[in-house]
């Protein structure tokens, strides 16, 4: 089993399976990649990543600000948690400090309402 621990599924080019997310994931699965971590660049990316993860059970997503992204202020942990914490069935899996200037929350969509935290 392989894990793609850093992919930008919301930013596929037309050269990657025509920009088709399902086709891209199918090709990766055929190569024995069984889990994907779709990484956000900004907090504004979260709704699109959330939609992808809801459709594909093997995709987890991260919320955060990429260290190379220019921002007036670094978001707080509360700012990073906010995009998905209000949505039903999202679970915070892990909070991690990636660098001194980047905080990331990893999220997984749960098909079961009973597992919501």
C-alpha positions in Angstrom: 0.0 0.0 0.0 1.2 3.5 -0.9 0.0 6.8 0.5 0.2 10.1 -1.4 1.0 12.3 1.5 1.0 15.6 -0.4 -1.3 16.3 -3.4 -3.2 19.3 -4.6 -6.3 17.7 -6.1 -8.0 21.0 -6.4 -5.3 22.4 -8.6 -5.0 19.7 -11.3 -3.9 20.9 -14.7 -5.6 19.8 -17.9 -2.4 17.7 -18.6 -3.3 15.5 -15.6 -6.0 13.2 -16.9 -7.7 16.2 -18.5 -8.0 17.8 -15.0 -10.5 15.0 -14.0 -10.1 14.3 -10.3 -11.9 10.9 -10.5 -9.7 9.8 -13.4 -6.5 11.0 -11.6 -7.4 9.1 -8.4 -8.4 6.0 -10.4 -5.0 6.0 -12.1 -3.2 6.3 -8.7 -5.3 3.5 -7.2 -4.4 1.3 -10.2 -0.7 2.0 -9.2 -1.6 0.8 -5.6 -1.9 4.2 -4.0 -4.6 3.7 -1.4 -4.7 6.9 0.6 -4.4 10.6 -0.4 -3.8 13.7 1.7 -5.0 16.7 -0.3 -3.2 19.7 0.9 -4.7 23.2 1.1 -2.6 26.2 0.2 -5.0 28.7 1.8 -8.1 28.5 4.0 -10.1 29.6 1.0 -9.3 26.2 -0.6 -11.3 24.3 2.0 -14.8 24.2 0.5 -13.5 22.6 -2.8 -11.2 20.2 -1.0 -14.1 19.2 1.3 -16.3 18.4 -1.7 -13.5 16.2 -3.1 -13.1 14.3 0.2 -16.8 13.8 0.5 -16.8 12.1 -2.9 -13.7 10.0 -2.3 -13.5 8.0 0.9 -9.7 7.6 0.6 -9.0 11.3 0.5 -8.2 13.2 3.8 -7.6 16.9 3.6 -5.5 19.5 5.4 -6.4 23.0 6.4 -3.7 25.6 6.8 -1.7 28.3 5.2 1.2 27.1 3.0 4.5 28.5 4.3 5.3 30.1 0.9 1.9 31.8 0.7 2.0 35.5 1.4 -0.4 36.7 4.1 -0.8 39.8 6.1 -1.1 37.7 9.3 -0.6 34.1 10.2 -4.0 32.5 11.0 -4.6 31.3 14.5 -5.4 27.6 15.3 -9.0 28.7 15.7 -8.9 30.3 12.2 -7.6 27.0 10.7 -10.2 24.9 12.5 -13.1 27.1 11.6 -13.7 26.1 7.9 -14.7 22.6 8.6 -15.6 22.4 12.3 -19.0 23.9 11.5 -19.7 21.3 8.8 -21.4 18.1 9.8 -19.4 14.9 9.8 -15.9 16.3 9.7 -13.4 15.0 12.3 -10.2 16.7 13.2 -7.6 14.0 12.9 -4.4 15.8 13.9 -3.1 19.3 14.6 0.5 19.7 13.5 3.1 22.4 13.4 4.8 22.0 10.1 7.3 24.8 10.4 7.6 27.8 12.8 5.1 29.6 10.5 2.7 26.9 9.4 0.0 25.1 11.3 -2.0 22.4 9.7 -5.2 20.6 10.7 -5.8 17.2 9.1 -9.5 16.3 8.5 -11.4 13.2 7.5 -15.0 13.1 6.4 -17.0 10.5 8.3 -19.9 8.7 6.6 -21.3 8.0 10.1 -23.0 10.8 12.0 -22.2 9.0 15.3 -18.5 9.6 14.9 -18.7 13.3 14.6 -16.5 15.2 17.1 
